[in-house]
Amino acid sequence: MATINRIPIVGVVTVTFGSGGVLDDFLDSLAAQEGVTIRLYGVDNDSKDDSVARLRAEQRLQHVEVIANDANLGVAVGNNQGIEAALRDRCDWILLLNNDTMFGPSMIARLVSDAESRALDLVSPVIEATDPADTVWYAGGRIRGVSMVTRHLGVGRPMSSVRAGVRRTGYASTCCLLVRPQVFQRIGLMDPLYFVYFDDVDFAARALKAGYQYWLDSDARLTHKASSLTGGKQSTFTVSWTARNWPLMVRRHRRGAALALGLAYVQLWIVGRFILRRDRFSDFALRQSRFRDAMRVKLVEPPRVAV
């Protein structure tokens, strides 16, 4: 009897918030995918533009589920809503994917094929930046020491410098992260305490502690229009949430002397940026205020899978 090849079902989870300007490239990329069945779970955080209408109007995909929140609940909560929907529908894989991205027709199938053939649980493609074009935004990553500073490897280098193949790495952003469903069932969902930023680092720390490994698939490529929806690294939005969530993450994952050293490192970084005039006084004051906010947050366990 001939073997029937199974086409993997991939639940693509994306969170929109005023994303109308980037959705065309994103939806075009999804519609062109080959070798996989795409189920799109679009979670909207109370966009004031046509993001929800664009998602609901998508006719090229076999399955599109739109979850329209009546408030901005944050990226972590939005991802969790999409993840639980994909788990409910028994998708073979879940792909957390930013919608300010574009990618070729074999990208998702390549990630899935390499993950399945190598029994991998967490896989990211190489991610290309748009400013400047044809340079690396992510080609592997790591979480460093007590400070829990994350580093994207290869940033700014030509894309042609990234060697082919699949290799282990220490961290990957949820800009594009393929996850085996059992990972969520074992370690839980994204932590809503973070709202936005560092939620993927927290998830990685929990996954690594549980014995999972992160992998970079250099044969899969994706382009990310980084910060196109948040105003850039020095926007008030970005400064506020990164300043609050970095020390919060150190509190979550470090104890004793490591905790003290980690929080001291964050403070030295904040003060150092001001002394070196990389931050205005208003940014310095905002970072300090948000650091204090982080120290007051009550830590609770991340939510578990409900389906």
N, C-alpha and C positions, 0 to 999 in steps of 0.2 A: 504493500500500500504506500502511495506517495505521501511524503511528509508535507503537511500544510504549514507554511510559514506564518507565524503569528505577527501581526502588525502591532507594535507597542502603542498603548494609549497613554498619552502624556497630558497631564493636567497642568496647563500653564496658568499661573496665578500672577496677576499684575494689579497694582494699586494705582488708581488715578486720582489726581487732584489738580484741576486746571490743566489737564494734559492734552487738550484739543489740538494744540499746535504741533504735537509730536506723534499723534496716533496714526496718521496716514502711513508713514514709513513702518511703524510697528505692525499694524494690521496687514499691510502688504507683505511684510516678511513672513508673518505667521501663515498667511493664506498660501504662500508659495512653498511651504515645507513639504518635503518628500520623504516617504519611508516610515512615517509615523502618523497616528491619528491624533489630532490636536483637539483638546477640549479646553476652551478658554473660560477662565473665571475672572471676570473683571470686577474689582471692588472699588467703588467710587466713594471718596470721602467728602461729599457735599460740594462738588465742583460747581462753580457759577458759570461755566462755559458749556459747550456742547459735548463734553466728554461722554456722558451717559448716553446721549442720543447717538453718537457715533458708534459706541460699542453695541447698542441694541440694533443698529441698522446693518451690522456686519452680516452678510449673507454667504460669504465664501467658506466659512468654517461650519462643520457639521453640528457643533455644539458651542453655544455661547451663553453663559449664565452671567447676568449682571446683578450685582448686589449693590444697591444704592443706599448709602448711609445718609441720614439727615443731619450729620455733624461730622467734623473732621476728627476721626477717632485715632488717627496716626497710622503709620506704615505697619507697625507690628500687629496691631489689631486687624487691619485690613488684610494683611497676609494670612493671619490665622483664620479669618472668615473664608478666604479662598481655599486654604489648605484643607479645612474641614469639609468643604463642599467636594473637593477632589477626592478626599478619602472616602466620603460617603458614596461617591460614584465608582469607587474601586479602580481608580486610575493606576496603571502600572508604575508610573513615575510622576513626580511632581517637580515642575520647573518654576522656581521663583524668578521672575523676570521683570526688570524695569521696562517701562513703555517708552522711554527716551532712547531706544535702541533700534538698530537695524542689522540684518544678518542674512546670509545666503540660504538657499533652499535646502542644503544638506546639514545645516548646523545642528539642529536638534537631533536628527537621526544619528549623526556622528557621535554626539555625547552619549546617547542611549546605547548605541551599538558597542562603543568602547567600554561603557560601564557594565553592560551585561556580559560581554565576553571576558572581562577581567574580574567580575564579581565586586565592583566598586559601589560605594554607597553615596558619596558626595563628590560631584565633578563639576568643574567650571571650565569654560573655554578661555582662550586668550582674548583679552578685551582691548580693542583699539580706541584711542582717543580721537577726537575731532579737532582739538586745538592744542598742538598742531596735528594735522592729519597724518596718517600713516606712522604714528608713533604709539608706543605701548602705554596703556592705562593700567593694565593688570596682566602680569605673566607669572603668577605665583605670589604667595604672600606668607607672612609670619606674624605671630603675636609674641612680643618680646618681654620676658622677665616680669618683675614685680610691677612695672609700670603699665603693662598690657598695651603698650603702643603697637599699633598695627603698621605694617609696611607692605606696600605693593611693590613687587620686584620688577625691575626692568623699566620703570616709568621713564618716559621720554626717549627711550631708545627706539631705533627704527624697527618696525614690525618684522622686517626681513632678518633681524638678528635673533629672533626667537627660534630655537631649535625645535624640530618636529618631535612628535611622540607624546606619550602619556607618562607623567611622572608625579610622584608624591609632592605635596606642598603642605604648608602649615596653616593656611587660612584662605578663604575665598569670600568675596563680597556676595551678597544676595542680589546684586545687579543682574547676575545670571548664575543660578546654582541649581543643578539637577540633584534631586534628593530621592533616595529610595523611601517609600512610605513608612517602612518599619522604623526608620530613624525617628520620625515624629512620634510614633507610637511608643518608643522606648524613652526618649529624653524630654518629650513635651514639645510645645509649640513655641513661637517667638514670644519674648517677654514684653507685655504691654507697658511695663514701667518706663521703657525707653522712648516710646512714642515714635521717634525717628532718630537714626544714627546710633551706632554701636549695638543695635539689636542683633545684627548679623555676627558681630564679634562675640557677644554673649552666647549666641547659639553655637558658634564654633567652639568656644571654651567648654561648653557643656558636652558637645559631641566628642571632642578630643578626650575629655575626662572619661567618657563612657567607652572609649576604645576605638571610636571610628577614625578614619583617615580621610583627609582631603586630597583630591587629585586634580591636576591641571591637564587638560586635553589640548595640546598645542595644535592639533589638527582641526579643531573647531575654532572658528573666529567670529567675533561679534564687535560691532561698533557702538560705542556709548557716547551720547551727547551729554557728557558729564556736567552736572550742576545747571542744566538748561531750565530746570523747573524750580530751583531753590535759590537762585541768585548768586551762586559762587561761594567760595570758602570764606569770604569776609563779609557776607551778608549778615544782617542782624539775626535772621532766622538760623543760619548755620552756626554762627558764633554762640548763640544762646543754647542750642540743643547739644552741641558737642561739648560745651563747657559744663553742662549739667550731667551729661551721660557718661563721660569718661570717668570721673571720680565715682559715680554710681556703680559702674562696672567693676572698678577696683574693689569697692566695698563688697560687691557680690562674690568675687572670686579669690580674694586674698585674705589671709588671717594673720594675726600677731604682728611680728616684725615686718613681714612682707606687706601687710596692709599699711602700716605706718610709712614704710619706704615708698610704696606706690603712691599714696596721697601726697607725700612730700615732693615726689617727682612731678606730679601734676602742678603743685603750687610753684615749684621752681620754674617750670615751663611757662606758666602764666606770667609770673613776675619777669622772667627773662625776656619774653616777647615785648613787654612794656619798656624795659630798660633799653633794649636794642632798637626801640622805636618801630617795631613791626606792628604794634597795636597802638591805636589812639587811647587816650584816657577813658573815653566812653566804652571802648571794647574791653579794656582792663577791668573797669568797674562792673561791666556786665558779666564777664567771666567769673569774677569773685562772687558776685551775687548768686550766680547759678551754681557755683561750687558749694555755697552754703545751702542752697536748695537741695543739692544732692545728698548732703550730710543729714538732712531731715527726713528723707524719704524712708518710709517703712518698707523693709525688704520682705517680699512674699514669694512663694514658689511660683515659677512660670506655670501657665495653665496646661493641663493634660488634654490629650485627645478625647473628645466626647463621643465620637462615632465609632 
